[in-house]
Amino acid sequence: MRAIEALCALLLATVGTNVPAAAQSRPSVIFLLSDDHAAHAISAYRALLPYAIDLPATPNLDRLASSGMLFRNAFVTNSICAPSRAAILTGQYGHLNGVMTNREALHSTAVTFPQVLREAGYETALFGKWHLRTAPTGFERYEVMEGQGSYYNPVLLSATDTTRHTGYTNEILTERALAWLDARRGSQRPFLLMLNFNAPHRPWEPGPAQLGLYRDTVIAEPPTFWDDGGGRASPARTQELTVALDLFDRDLKLVPPPNLTPG
């Protein structure tokens, strides 16, 4: 958590830094992507919702939003992991970039916005989840997980080697991104940094600092807990996240997560 707070502070400091007018026409871009993260879980978005919801506030994310941007008119045409990532990178539908499910690779002919920025002179880097069954393209530096990755002790693949890190993946990815930013401090080149977390995707494994966060809290069942989708369209009836039928032991925390450091 401390590393993530440090990243937020650095991003806010970067936004507030005075830069020459020439640089403002080629702004640096820091793109943070969380995984399967519902919009209503970010308190900055709740004012845009047509209903009220009582969830904890997210002050650090809200601070980033206030100094950056909110997506107020955004739509998703294929809400699956890899197709969403491919659409963000290419601006294309899945039938054009080749990624319509989690099983296809990004077309080798697909042009991504990191490629365009790199060709325009930007320094480009990617840390975290890629999940497109190809080597990342358009990045001078990348350290990515294979597939979904893990919540602990991740293996990161670069263009030259494979390294297993020890610790919580969110923290490690943040620290790797901060180190890259520190190393290029003073550079006159604009940059693109993509930091792609694999959280909060299932199986929802908290970091060490959050393990006991809700130990003494009674969390009420949501109104939809026993909802079977009756009387509504087929997607509501065929969703696969029911506790009884669809969640794994790992989702329900009945078994320890893999890749833990031996005690």
Summary of the structure (lengths in Angstrom):
residues: 263
radius of gyration: 19.7
end to end distance: 22.1
largest distance: 60.1
contacts: 641
relative contact order: 0.13
helix: 30%
strand: 12%
